Amino acid sequence: MTPFRARFPTSERDHAEPMRRLKKTVCMVGMMGAGKTAIGSAVARSLGVPFLDSDAEIERAANESIAGIFERWGEPFFRQKESQVLTRLLDGQPCILSTGGGAYMAAGNRATITERGVALWIKAAPEILWARVRHKDTRPLLRTPDPKAALMKLIEQRDPIYAMADLTVESEAEMSVERMAQKTIDVIATRPDVLEMA
């Protein structure tokens, strides 16, 4: 009987996808519009692991939109719930986790992410971010008379904190989501304690 591996041409075996095992949850951090959800879900599909979005999990738990939570209960209440949800998700199986733009600002959240997973900053230029969020009304922090100025102020405040992340991937406007996902996987693979390549 011919061995199973021998039934496949050598070229097919040589070009097979390498086995990859995610050992820790990768938390996508960065500004709104950076592409955390799009890139994160593509990375998760490629690695064959779950993709979760902390904002979506908060909305599910509260049975209310993020904008509604901000309006009804205020930002401090939202941040408290955000921390609780992050901790719960990081206690689960390794996955790709997209976090809200302000999640990494809290020292407690940064410590939790570092302790239980790894933070990856999706870094995008201000003009890219503005182009992506300018027509959306679902961003509570941009509901101001001058949303562009509000965004630029947030970038100025947050980028130094995002820079503390364990890993960084620079977003490129002309690059497809699939190519950005592969670029991101290549960066994650520099940490064998996070992504094991076989």
Residue frames as qw, qx, qy, qz and C-alpha x, y, z in Angstrom:
[[0.000, 0.888, 0.459, 0.000, 0.00, 0.00, 0.00],
 [0.395, 0.506, -0.035, 0.766, 1.40, 3.40, -0.96],
 [0.292, -0.383, -0.492, 0.725, 1.97, 5.65, 2.10],
 [0.120, 0.853, 0.486, -0.148, -0.57, 8.49, 2.35],
 [0.131, -0.808, 0.159, 0.552, 2.01, 11.26, 1.97],
 [0.344, -0.226, 0.698, 0.586, 3.48, 9.62, -1.12],
 [0.380, 0.591, 0.701, 0.122, 0.18, 9.87, -3.00],
 [0.126, 0.960, 0.141, -0.208, 0.66, 13.63, -3.30],
 [0.668, 0.573, -0.074, 0.469, 3.21, 15.08, -5.71],
 [0.599, -0.223, -0.270, 0.720, 6.26, 16.49, -4.00],
 [0.111, 0.313, 0.112, 0.937, 5.45, 19.98, -5.25],
 [0.485, -0.618, -0.377, -0.491, 2.05, 19.90, -3.53],
 [0.738, -0.488, -0.365, 0.291, 3.59, 18.80, -0.24],
 [0.523, -0.023, -0.108, 0.845, 6.31, 21.42, -0.43],
 [0.042, -0.313, -0.142, -0.938, 3.82, 24.23, -1.02],
 [0.449, -0.592, -0.665, -0.072, 1.32, 23.15, 1.65],
 [0.244, -0.818, 0.065, -0.517, 0.38, 25.73, 4.25],
 [0.314, 0.258, -0.748, 0.524, 2.61, 25.50, 7.33],
 [0.520, -0.579, -0.628, 0.025, 0.93, 24.38, 10.54],
 [0.076, 0.426, -0.258, 0.864, 0.39, 27.34, 12.84],
 [0.484, -0.549, -0.673, 0.109, -0.88, 27.37, 16.42],
 [0.097, -0.693, 0.084, -0.709, -1.95, 30.52, 18.21],
 [0.548, -0.156, -0.701, 0.429, -0.87, 30.23, 21.84],
 [0.123, -0.413, -0.434, 0.791, -2.05, 33.61, 23.16],
 [0.254, 0.824, 0.505, -0.022, -4.87, 35.99, 22.31],
 [0.376, 0.099, 0.189, 0.902, -3.76, 38.83, 20.04],
 [0.028, 0.792, 0.470, -0.389, -5.50, 42.08, 21.01],
 [0.384, 0.486, 0.323, 0.716, -5.76, 44.50, 18.11],
 [0.210, -0.742, -0.323, 0.548, -5.41, 48.04, 19.49],
 [0.293, 0.053, 0.342, 0.892, -5.49, 51.39, 17.75],
 [0.229, 0.247, 0.094, -0.937, -7.67, 54.24, 16.61],
 [0.600, 0.507, 0.530, -0.319, -11.17, 53.96, 15.20],
 [0.598, 0.764, -0.067, -0.233, -10.90, 53.41, 11.46],
 [0.173, -0.660, 0.704, 0.197, -7.46, 51.75, 11.65],
 [0.681, 0.272, -0.582, -0.351, -8.88, 48.48, 10.34],
 [0.262, -0.341, 0.827, -0.362, -8.75, 46.40, 13.50],
 [0.741, 0.171, 0.490, -0.426, -11.97, 44.54, 12.68],
 [0.766, 0.573, -0.165, -0.239, -11.32, 43.99, 8.96],
 [0.349, 0.600, -0.708, 0.126, -7.68, 42.97, 9.39],
 [0.366, -0.318, 0.764, -0.425, -8.35, 41.03, 12.60],
 [0.834, 0.186, 0.348, -0.386, -11.12, 38.92, 11.08],
 [0.731, 0.584, -0.339, -0.094, -8.92, 38.14, 8.04],
 [0.087, 0.553, -0.782, 0.275, -6.03, 37.13, 10.31],
 [0.599, -0.138, 0.643, -0.456, -8.37, 34.91, 12.34],
 [0.876, 0.372, 0.051, -0.301, -9.66, 33.19, 9.19],
 [0.547, 0.631, -0.547, 0.051, -6.13, 32.57, 7.98],
 [0.002, -0.426, 0.818, -0.387, -5.03, 31.10, 11.32],
 [0.568, -0.237, -0.748, -0.246, -8.25, 29.15, 11.83],
 [0.242, -0.226, -0.679, 0.655, -9.04, 30.75, 15.18],
 [0.020, -0.797, -0.601, 0.057, -12.06, 32.71, 16.48],
 [0.198, 0.319, 0.026, 0.927, -12.39, 36.44, 15.88],
 [0.258, -0.712, -0.611, 0.232, -14.04, 38.52, 18.59],
 [0.131, 0.557, 0.066, 0.818, -14.85, 42.21, 18.82],
 [0.233, -0.223, -0.664, 0.675, -14.95, 43.67, 22.32],
 [0.273, 0.080, 0.037, -0.958, -17.40, 46.43, 21.33],
 [0.597, -0.093, -0.587, -0.538, -19.78, 43.84, 19.85],
 [0.502, -0.198, -0.801, 0.259, -19.50, 41.78, 23.02],
 [0.025, -0.157, -0.436, 0.886, -20.28, 44.86, 25.15],
 [0.448, 0.019, -0.230, -0.864, -23.33, 45.64, 23.00],
 [0.604, -0.138, -0.748, -0.239, -24.51, 42.03, 23.30],
 [0.371, -0.203, -0.739, 0.525, -24.08, 42.02, 27.07],
 [0.062, 0.252, 0.319, -0.912, -25.84, 45.38, 27.49],
 [0.292, 0.575, 0.752, 0.134, -28.41, 44.78, 24.75],
 [0.097, 0.947, 0.152, -0.266, -27.66, 48.32, 23.61],
 [0.663, 0.627, -0.034, 0.409, -25.40, 50.05, 21.07],
 [0.589, -0.110, -0.222, 0.769, -22.12, 51.64, 22.10],
 [0.013, 0.377, 0.120, 0.918, -23.54, 55.06, 21.20],
 [0.571, -0.587, -0.375, -0.434, -26.62, 54.31, 23.32],
 [0.748, -0.391, -0.377, 0.382, -24.50, 53.25, 26.30],
 [0.384, 0.090, -0.099, 0.913, -22.46, 56.47, 26.07],
 [0.201, -0.453, -0.230, -0.838, -25.59, 58.58, 25.82],
 [0.674, -0.550, -0.370, -0.326, -27.53, 56.87, 28.59],
 [0.825, -0.498, -0.175, 0.202, -24.84, 55.92, 31.09],
 [0.079, -0.948, 0.301, 0.067, -21.76, 57.98, 30.16],
 [0.598, 0.582, -0.542, 0.097, -18.20, 57.09, 29.22],
 [0.182, -0.499, 0.754, -0.386, -16.99, 56.05, 32.74],
 [0.798, 0.005, 0.462, -0.387, -19.71, 53.36, 32.91],
 [0.835, 0.509, -0.162, -0.128, -18.81, 52.17, 29.41],
 [0.309, 0.652, -0.659, 0.212, -15.10, 51.93, 30.30],
 [0.489, -0.336, 0.697, -0.404, -15.94, 49.85, 33.37],
 [0.884, 0.226, 0.300, -0.278, -17.97, 47.40, 31.29],
 [0.633, 0.675, -0.377, -0.024, -15.23, 47.38, 28.64],
 [0.021, -0.585, 0.768, -0.262, -12.63, 46.27, 31.20],
 [0.685, -0.098, 0.617, -0.374, -14.92, 43.51, 32.49],
 [0.865, 0.451, 0.079, -0.206, -15.57, 42.20, 28.97],
 [0.418, 0.719, -0.552, 0.064, -11.86, 42.35, 28.04],
 [0.289, -0.451, 0.791, -0.295, -10.91, 40.31, 31.09],
 [0.803, 0.123, 0.485, -0.324, -13.57, 37.70, 30.31],
 [0.783, 0.599, -0.111, -0.127, -12.52, 37.39, 26.67],
 [0.242, 0.702, -0.653, 0.151, -8.83, 37.14, 27.55],
 [0.514, -0.306, 0.738, -0.312, -9.66, 34.25, 29.89],
 [0.878, 0.317, 0.211, -0.290, -11.08, 32.29, 26.94],
 [0.849, 0.095, 0.365, 0.371, -9.33, 30.30, 24.23],
 [0.302, -0.391, 0.313, 0.811, -6.65, 32.09, 22.17],
 [0.424, 0.722, 0.538, 0.104, -8.25, 34.25, 19.49],
 [0.280, 0.236, 0.145, 0.919, -7.88, 37.47, 17.56],
 [0.164, -0.730, -0.587, 0.310, -9.59, 40.20, 19.58],
 [0.199, 0.528, 0.185, 0.805, -10.43, 43.63, 18.20],
 [0.297, -0.530, -0.540, 0.582, -10.69, 46.25, 20.95],
 [0.102, 0.938, 0.322, 0.070, -12.31, 49.67, 20.99],
 [0.448, 0.686, -0.139, 0.556, -10.11, 52.68, 20.36],
 [0.242, -0.756, 0.301, -0.528, -10.05, 53.73, 24.01],
 [0.934, -0.311, -0.165, -0.065, -9.58, 50.30, 25.59],
 [0.802, 0.121, -0.251, 0.528, -5.78, 50.40, 25.63],
 [0.036, 0.719, -0.157, 0.676, -5.74, 53.81, 27.30],
 [0.697, -0.630, 0.106, -0.325, -6.54, 52.32, 30.70],
 [0.036, 0.610, -0.772, 0.177, -3.46, 51.10, 32.57],
 [0.641, -0.125, 0.675, -0.343, -5.47, 48.22, 34.03],
 [0.855, 0.453, 0.129, -0.218, -6.48, 47.02, 30.58],
 [0.443, 0.724, -0.528, 0.031, -2.89, 47.26, 29.32],
 [0.251, -0.467, 0.804, -0.269, -1.70, 45.16, 32.26],
 [0.781, 0.111, 0.519, -0.329, -4.42, 42.56, 31.68],
 [0.771, 0.607, -0.119, -0.152, -3.61, 42.31, 27.98],
 [0.244, 0.693, -0.666, 0.129, 0.14, 41.96, 28.65],
 [0.443, -0.330, 0.761, -0.340, -0.45, 39.35, 31.35],
 [0.700, 0.185, 0.646, -0.242, -2.87, 37.17, 29.37],
 [0.720, 0.597, 0.334, 0.116, -2.21, 37.95, 25.72],
 [0.486, -0.141, 0.248, 0.826, -0.29, 40.32, 23.46],
 [0.234, 0.818, 0.241, -0.466, -1.13, 43.81, 22.19],
 [0.509, 0.156, 0.519, 0.669, -0.75, 44.58, 18.49],
 [0.108, 0.669, 0.135, -0.723, -1.09, 48.19, 17.35],
 [0.502, 0.539, 0.540, 0.407, -2.65, 48.72, 13.93],
 [0.213, -0.570, -0.008, 0.794, -1.05, 52.08, 13.19],
 [0.413, 0.627, 0.542, 0.377, -2.67, 54.26, 10.53],
 [0.248, 0.088, 0.044, 0.964, -1.92, 57.79, 9.32],
 [0.171, 0.412, 0.454, -0.771, -4.38, 60.53, 10.38],
 [0.388, 0.313, -0.326, -0.803, -5.58, 61.12, 6.82],
 [0.342, -0.034, -0.907, -0.241, -6.42, 57.43, 6.42],
 [0.076, -0.329, -0.812, 0.477, -8.37, 57.43, 9.69],
 [0.251, 0.407, 0.182, -0.859, -10.32, 60.58, 8.80],
 [0.384, 0.194, -0.607, -0.669, -11.22, 59.23, 5.35],
 [0.331, -0.129, -0.932, -0.065, -12.64, 56.09, 6.95],
 [0.161, -0.442, -0.752, 0.463, -14.65, 57.64, 9.78],
 [0.030, 0.103, -0.011, -0.994, -15.80, 61.01, 8.40],
 [0.472, -0.133, -0.438, -0.754, -19.14, 59.73, 7.10],
 [0.512, -0.278, -0.810, 0.066, -20.01, 57.53, 10.08],
 [0.333, -0.591, 0.103, -0.728, -22.26, 58.72, 12.90],
 [0.872, -0.336, -0.349, -0.069, -21.70, 55.70, 15.15],
 [0.609, 0.126, -0.414, 0.665, -18.61, 57.14, 16.87],
 [0.364, -0.832, -0.409, 0.091, -19.70, 58.83, 20.13],
 [0.507, -0.549, 0.016, 0.665, -16.41, 60.69, 20.61],
 [0.269, 0.060, 0.437, 0.856, -16.75, 62.34, 17.18],
 [0.043, -0.751, -0.621, -0.222, -20.23, 63.71, 17.79],
 [0.300, -0.590, -0.137, 0.737, -18.91, 67.26, 18.08],
 [0.358, 0.864, 0.093, -0.343, -19.23, 70.44, 15.97],
 [0.337, 0.760, -0.533, -0.154, -15.75, 69.71, 14.56],
 [0.976, -0.139, 0.156, -0.065, -15.32, 65.92, 14.33],
 [0.763, 0.489, -0.231, 0.353, -12.03, 66.14, 12.41],
 [0.010, 0.700, -0.448, 0.555, -10.44, 68.29, 15.14],
 [0.772, -0.421, 0.312, -0.360, -11.78, 65.84, 17.74],
 [0.983, 0.155, -0.028, 0.097, -10.20, 62.93, 15.86],
 [0.524, 0.618, -0.343, 0.476, -6.84, 64.68, 15.55],
 [0.323, -0.661, 0.431, -0.523, -6.86, 65.45, 19.27],
 [0.934, -0.218, 0.205, -0.194, -7.59, 61.79, 20.07],
 [0.864, 0.385, -0.178, 0.270, -4.72, 60.69, 17.82],
 [0.193, 0.703, -0.413, 0.546, -2.35, 63.09, 19.57],
 [0.571, -0.532, 0.408, -0.474, -3.43, 61.79, 22.99],
 [0.945, -0.090, 0.235, -0.208, -3.54, 58.11, 22.16],
 [0.768, 0.543, -0.329, 0.091, -0.65, 57.38, 19.79],
 [0.071, 0.626, -0.679, 0.377, 2.02, 57.59, 22.55],
 [0.662, -0.232, 0.581, -0.413, 0.04, 54.99, 24.53],
 [0.924, 0.336, 0.032, -0.180, -0.55, 52.74, 21.51],
 [0.467, 0.692, -0.533, 0.140, 3.21, 52.86, 20.93],
 [0.373, -0.489, 0.710, -0.342, 3.59, 50.86, 24.16],
 [0.938, 0.114, 0.069, -0.320, 2.01, 47.82, 22.47],
 [0.732, -0.327, 0.556, 0.218, 4.11, 44.67, 22.13],
 [0.500, 0.148, 0.652, 0.551, 3.85, 44.62, 18.33],
 [0.240, 0.656, 0.061, -0.713, 3.10, 47.21, 15.63],
 [0.490, 0.317, 0.681, 0.442, 1.80, 46.90, 12.07],
 [0.056, 0.398, -0.093, -0.911, 1.66, 49.97, 9.84],
 [0.541, 0.574, 0.595, -0.156, -1.58, 50.21, 7.85],
 [0.162, -0.213, 0.496, 0.826, -1.18, 51.05, 4.17],
 [0.502, 0.432, 0.223, -0.716, -4.17, 52.58, 2.39],
 [0.562, 0.465, -0.472, -0.495, -3.41, 50.94, -0.95],
 [0.090, 0.227, -0.968, 0.052, -2.86, 47.47, 0.52],
 [0.648, -0.256, -0.524, -0.490, -5.74, 44.97, 0.39],
 [0.696, -0.520, 0.263, -0.420, -7.17, 43.51, 3.59],
 [0.997, 0.015, -0.050, 0.064, -5.72, 40.10, 2.67],
 [0.628, 0.470, -0.306, 0.540, -2.22, 41.50, 2.21],
 [0.219, -0.659, 0.346, -0.631, -2.52, 43.50, 5.43],
 [0.895, -0.348, 0.105, -0.260, -3.59, 40.30, 7.19],
 [0.923, 0.169, -0.166, 0.303, -0.51, 38.46, 5.91],
 [0.274, 0.625, -0.332, 0.652, 1.71, 41.37, 6.92],
 [0.539, -0.592, 0.256, -0.542, 0.14, 41.19, 10.38],
 [0.988, -0.151, -0.013, -0.036, 0.66, 37.43, 10.64],
 [0.716, 0.417, -0.288, 0.480, 4.32, 37.89, 9.71],
 [0.058, -0.638, 0.373, -0.672, 4.70, 40.36, 12.58],
 [0.798, -0.426, 0.173, -0.390, 2.90, 38.06, 15.05],
 [0.972, 0.109, -0.168, 0.119, 5.16, 35.19, 13.95],
 [0.345, 0.617, -0.468, 0.531, 8.17, 37.11, 15.29],
 [0.414, -0.442, 0.544, -0.581, 6.85, 36.08, 18.70],
 [0.484, 0.064, -0.861, -0.147, 7.07, 32.26, 18.93],
 [0.010, 0.135, 0.800, -0.585, 5.48, 32.45, 22.38],
 [0.464, 0.351, 0.217, -0.784, 2.37, 33.82, 20.64],
 [0.813, 0.440, -0.086, -0.372, 2.31, 32.04, 17.28],
 [0.580, -0.355, 0.714, 0.166, 3.94, 28.64, 16.91],
 [0.627, 0.558, -0.358, -0.410, 4.97, 27.69, 13.39],
 [0.769, -0.206, 0.605, 0.013, 5.40, 23.95, 12.68]]
